[in-house]
Amino acid sequence: MVAKLLASQNSSYLFPAGIELKNFPDKESHVLVKDLESLRGQDVQVLHRCYPKQDSSLVQLFLIGRTVAKVANRMEAIIPYLPYARQDKIWKPGEALSAEAVCEMIKAAGFSSIATFDCHFIKKPGETTYGGIRIRNFSLSSALVSYFKAKKPDAIFISPDEGAKYLVSESGGASMVKKRGDYANHKKRAVRQVESLELNGGLDVRGKDVIILDDMIAGGGTMIRAVRAVISLGARSVCCGCTHGLFLGDSYTKLQDAGAEEIVSSNTIASEASKIDILPEIKNKILGTF
């Protein structure tokens, strides 16, 4: 059976929208699945961007799933950037295990699987089960590596920590060793600062072009420390690449100020750094394959 694609309104620039999203006067989400009956007995893939406004977007996805599940044979949620994926460990007693809870919520909405890109807690491409749901994790590492190799063919690729090492492993890259400290004393934000960051195995970067790849750049703390560390060791140039470019606050400018020659991300989250298009990956690897 060929799966049908159902794109939400916030993904309509990739595919025609089959789901209309509005708000009630009290700001609660209103979801309308167009031509619902045409999905009866079908395998359905739902493309829904869950960032920004991830809290309300996840509620929308839940409502979409509960609606489509009434008629579909099975469903997959295509979520280019899976929010809450960074909270996959308990650091303080009483913390919510957010990554697991979100996956459980998506399953409870009626989805049998999730397709996403470079999910933070999986740390490798392929399939896994987490929060009771099957996750198909597709990596943009090849696209990122190809982009930079076209500009700097002799560049060294490194990752800023062990968790992102898989992004550079096929290009013979190395990883840095990162240690985080405790949560910063902040009234409203939960932030664990980078305590130290060092090159692993004594890699010599003197006079070399260096590309640092990570699954995401959020507040930029890790990547900024990595750029400065590589420059201090004598690198000729440093560029940064990631799958998900959140670039919170003024982190993009801070990366430039730290010495990054170029900063590149995909368009899982649209930004000025988005130079890797996910559309071919969705069409060629995800649609109709679950």
C-alpha positions as CSV (number, residue, x, y, z in Angstrom):
1,M,0.0,0.0,0.0
2,V,1.4,3.4,-1.0
3,A,1.4,5.9,1.9
4,K,-0.5,9.2,1.5
5,L,1.2,12.4,2.6
6,L,-0.8,14.8,4.7
7,A,1.1,18.1,5.2
8,S,0.1,20.6,7.9
9,Q,-0.3,24.3,7.1
10,N,3.0,25.2,8.7
11,S,4.8,22.8,6.2
12,S,2.9,23.9,3.1
13,Y,5.9,25.5,1.4
14,L,7.3,21.9,1.1
15,F,4.0,20.3,0.0
16,P,0.4,21.4,-0.4
17,A,-1.4,21.7,2.9
18,G,-4.0,19.1,3.7
19,I,-4.4,20.3,7.3
20,E,-5.7,23.7,8.2
21,L,-4.4,25.2,11.5
22,K,-6.1,28.1,13.3
23,N,-6.7,29.3,16.8
24,F,-9.9,29.8,18.8
25,P,-10.4,33.2,20.3
26,D,-8.8,31.9,23.6
27,K,-5.7,30.8,21.6
28,E,-6.4,27.1,21.8
29,S,-5.6,25.2,18.7
30,H,-8.2,24.5,16.0
31,V,-7.3,21.7,13.6
32,L,-9.2,20.8,10.4
33,V,-8.1,17.8,8.3
34,K,-9.4,18.4,4.8
35,D,-11.1,15.5,3.0
36,L,-10.6,13.1,6.0
37,E,-12.7,10.4,4.4
38,S,-10.1,10.0,1.6
39,L,-7.7,8.7,4.2
40,R,-9.9,5.8,5.3
41,G,-7.9,2.5,5.4
42,Q,-4.8,4.2,4.1
43,D,-1.2,4.4,5.4
44,V,-0.7,8.1,6.1
45,Q,2.4,10.2,6.7
46,V,1.8,13.5,8.5
47,L,4.4,16.2,7.9
48,H,4.3,18.8,10.7
49,R,7.0,21.2,11.7
50,C,7.1,21.3,15.5
51,Y,9.4,24.3,15.9
52,P,9.2,27.2,16.7
53,K,6.3,27.4,19.1
54,Q,7.0,23.8,20.0
55,D,4.5,23.5,22.8
56,S,1.4,24.6,20.7
57,S,2.8,22.7,17.7
58,L,2.9,19.4,19.6
59,V,-0.7,19.9,20.8
60,Q,-1.6,20.5,17.1
61,L,0.2,17.2,16.2
62,F,-1.6,15.4,18.9
63,L,-5.0,16.7,17.6
64,I,-4.0,15.8,14.1
65,G,-3.1,12.3,15.1
66,R,-6.2,11.7,17.1
67,T,-8.3,12.8,14.2
68,V,-6.6,10.9,11.4
69,A,-6.2,7.7,13.5
70,K,-10.0,7.3,13.4
71,V,-9.9,6.4,9.7
72,A,-6.3,5.6,8.8
73,N,-4.7,2.1,8.7
74,R,-1.5,3.4,10.3
75,M,0.3,6.8,10.6
76,E,3.8,8.1,10.7
77,A,4.7,11.6,11.9
78,I,7.4,13.4,9.9
79,I,9.0,15.9,12.2
80,P,12.1,17.5,10.7
81,Y,13.3,18.8,14.1
82,L,12.0,16.8,17.1
83,P,11.6,19.2,20.0
84,Y,12.4,18.3,23.6
85,A,15.0,15.8,22.3
86,R,17.7,17.4,24.4
87,Q,16.2,16.4,27.7
88,D,16.8,12.6,27.5
89,K,18.6,12.3,30.9
90,I,17.7,13.2,34.4
91,W,20.2,15.6,35.9
92,K,18.3,16.6,39.0
93,P,15.8,14.6,41.1
94,G,12.3,15.5,40.0
95,E,13.1,16.6,36.5
96,A,10.7,15.5,33.7
97,L,12.2,13.2,31.2
98,S,10.9,15.4,28.4
99,A,12.2,13.5,25.4
100,E,10.5,10.3,26.5
101,A,7.3,12.0,27.5
102,V,7.0,13.7,24.1
103,C,7.5,10.4,22.2
104,E,4.9,8.7,24.4
105,M,2.5,11.5,23.6
106,I,3.0,11.1,19.9
107,K,2.4,7.4,20.2
108,A,-0.8,8.1,22.3
109,A,-2.0,10.3,19.4
110,G,-2.1,7.2,17.2
111,F,1.2,7.4,15.4
112,S,3.1,4.1,14.9
113,S,6.4,5.8,14.0
114,I,8.3,9.1,13.8
115,A,10.7,10.1,10.9
116,T,13.1,12.9,11.8
117,F,16.6,14.2,11.2
118,D,19.6,13.8,13.5
119,C,17.6,13.3,16.6
120,H,19.7,14.5,19.6
121,F,19.2,11.5,21.9
122,I,19.8,8.8,19.2
123,K,23.3,9.9,18.1
124,K,23.3,7.7,14.9
125,P,21.3,7.2,11.8
126,G,18.9,4.3,11.6
127,E,15.9,2.9,13.5
128,T,15.3,2.7,17.2
129,T,12.5,2.5,19.6
130,Y,12.2,5.1,22.3
131,G,9.2,6.1,24.4
132,G,7.4,3.1,23.1
133,I,7.5,4.4,19.5
134,R,9.6,3.4,16.5
135,I,11.8,6.3,15.3
136,R,13.5,6.5,11.9
137,N,16.5,8.8,12.3
138,F,17.9,10.2,9.0
139,S,21.2,12.0,9.1
140,L,22.2,15.1,7.0
141,S,25.9,14.4,7.7
142,S,26.7,13.5,4.1
143,A,25.0,16.6,2.8
144,L,26.9,18.8,5.3
145,V,30.2,17.1,4.5
146,S,29.7,17.4,0.8
147,Y,28.8,21.1,1.1
148,F,32.1,22.0,2.9
149,K,34.3,19.6,0.9
150,A,33.3,21.5,-2.3
151,K,34.7,24.6,-0.7
152,K,37.6,23.2,1.3
153,P,38.6,19.8,-0.1
154,D,41.4,19.2,2.4
155,A,39.5,20.3,5.5
156,I,39.6,18.3,8.8
157,F,36.2,17.4,10.2
158,I,35.6,17.3,13.9
159,S,32.6,17.1,16.3
160,P,32.4,19.2,19.5
161,D,31.6,16.1,21.6
162,E,31.4,12.3,21.5
163,G,27.6,12.4,21.0
164,A,28.0,14.0,17.5
165,K,31.0,11.9,16.5
166,Y,28.8,9.9,14.0
167,L,28.4,13.1,11.9
168,V,32.1,13.2,11.0
169,S,33.1,9.5,11.3
170,E,32.7,8.7,7.6
171,S,35.0,11.6,6.7
172,G,37.7,10.3,9.1
173,G,36.9,13.0,11.6
174,A,37.7,13.2,15.3
175,S,35.7,14.5,18.3
176,M,36.3,16.8,21.2
177,V,35.7,15.9,24.8
178,K,33.1,18.1,26.5
179,K,32.2,18.4,30.2
180,R,29.1,20.3,31.4
181,G,28.7,21.8,34.8
182,D,25.6,22.1,37.0
183,Y,22.6,24.2,36.1
184,A,23.2,27.9,36.2
185,N,21.5,29.8,39.0
186,H,18.8,31.4,36.8
187,K,15.2,32.0,37.9
188,K,13.5,31.1,34.6
189,R,16.0,29.4,32.3
190,A,17.4,25.9,32.7
191,V,21.0,26.0,31.3
192,R,23.9,23.8,32.0
193,Q,27.1,25.6,31.1
194,V,30.0,24.0,29.2
195,E,32.7,23.5,31.8
196,S,35.5,22.4,29.5
197,L,36.1,21.4,25.9
198,E,39.3,19.8,24.5
199,L,40.5,18.1,21.4
200,N,40.5,14.3,21.7
201,G,43.7,12.3,20.9
202,G,46.0,15.3,20.3
203,L,44.7,16.0,16.8
204,D,47.0,18.5,15.0
205,V,45.0,21.3,13.4
206,R,47.9,23.7,12.8
207,G,47.6,25.4,9.4
208,K,44.5,23.3,8.5
209,D,41.0,24.2,7.5
210,V,38.7,22.8,10.2
211,I,35.0,22.1,9.9
212,I,33.1,21.5,13.2
213,L,29.8,19.6,12.8
214,D,27.1,19.1,15.4
215,D,23.5,17.9,15.3
216,M,22.3,21.3,16.5
217,I,23.4,24.8,17.5
218,A,21.1,26.2,20.1
219,G,22.6,28.8,22.5
220,G,25.9,28.3,20.8
221,G,28.0,27.8,24.0
222,T,29.5,24.5,22.9
223,M,30.2,25.6,19.3
224,I,31.7,28.9,20.4
225,R,34.1,27.1,22.8
226,A,35.0,24.7,20.0
227,V,35.8,27.4,17.5
228,R,38.0,29.3,19.9
229,A,39.8,26.1,21.0
230,V,40.6,25.2,17.4
231,I,41.8,28.7,16.5
232,S,44.0,28.8,19.6
233,L,45.7,25.6,18.3
234,G,46.6,27.2,15.0
235,A,43.9,26.3,12.6
236,R,44.0,28.3,9.3
237,S,40.2,28.6,9.2
238,V,37.2,27.3,11.0
239,C,33.6,26.7,9.7
240,C,30.6,25.4,11.6
241,G,27.8,23.2,10.4
242,C,24.8,21.6,12.0
243,T,21.5,20.0,11.1
244,H,19.3,22.1,13.3
245,G,20.2,25.8,13.6
246,L,18.2,27.3,16.5
247,F,20.6,30.1,16.9
248,L,19.0,31.4,20.1
249,G,19.6,35.0,21.2
250,D,22.7,36.5,19.4
251,S,24.5,33.1,19.1
252,Y,24.9,33.4,15.4
253,T,26.7,36.8,15.7
254,K,28.8,35.4,18.6
255,L,30.0,32.5,16.5
256,Q,31.1,34.9,13.8
257,D,32.9,37.0,16.5
258,A,34.6,33.9,17.8
259,G,36.1,33.4,14.4
260,A,33.8,31.1,12.4
261,E,34.3,31.9,8.7
262,E,31.0,30.3,7.7
263,I,28.0,28.9,9.6
264,V,25.8,26.4,7.8
265,S,22.6,24.6,8.8
266,S,19.8,22.8,7.1
267,N,16.3,24.2,6.8
268,T,14.7,21.9,9.3
269,I,14.6,25.3,11.1
270,A,14.7,28.2,8.6
271,S,17.5,30.8,9.2
272,E,20.1,32.8,7.4
273,A,22.4,29.8,7.7
274,S,20.0,27.3,6.0
275,K,22.0,26.1,3.0
276,I,21.1,22.4,3.2
277,D,17.6,21.6,1.8
278,I,15.7,18.7,3.5
279,L,13.2,18.5,0.6
280,P,15.2,16.0,-1.5
281,E,15.8,13.9,1.7
282,I,12.1,13.8,2.5
283,K,11.1,12.9,-1.1
284,N,13.8,10.3,-1.7
285,K,14.2,8.6,1.7
286,I,11.1,9.2,3.8
287,L,8.0,9.4,1.7
288,G,6.2,6.1,1.2
289,T,8.9,4.1,3.0
290,F,7.6,3.4,6.5
